Amino acid sequence: MNQIVNGTLALIYRLAHTARGALWHIARPALLGVRALVVRDDQVLLVRHRGGATPWGLPGGAVDPHERLEEAARREVYEESGVVAEVQRVLGVYDAFHFNYVNYIVVFVFTTRSAPVASRSIEIAEAHFFPFGDLPDGIDPGSRRRIEEYLAGAAGVSAWW
């Protein structure tokens, strides 16, 4: 039964993702998003999306109208993983120019003591903490670069996603 539910959610996610891409192709929006690099001990929180060639990445998403960036990042962490996190600092601001849309992404560093809970999201299949030295295959390249910047002690970065 669980496999049927997960398969159905993955199909719905892929259809919604494709529809969003078609809409963005027409509308050509400028987007504002956040990502969160959540650290617990020597581990980082990653979420696995239900589709895509590189499904693992840092939790994050779009900023709602009239929402503070920090609160958007905290909300996305909680929605995607169930983790309650405390912001430490901004890692950087990144530009992602894909096809017909522009995406500006602010990455925050958070700490937590809580553990992820089982996902009930159409978008997210699972969330786990991974040791920095033992990250899973299939991490999106932008998230991998943000983790490397964090480990190098970077702050105030302005770069391509």
Disulfide bonds with the S-S distance in Angstrom:
none
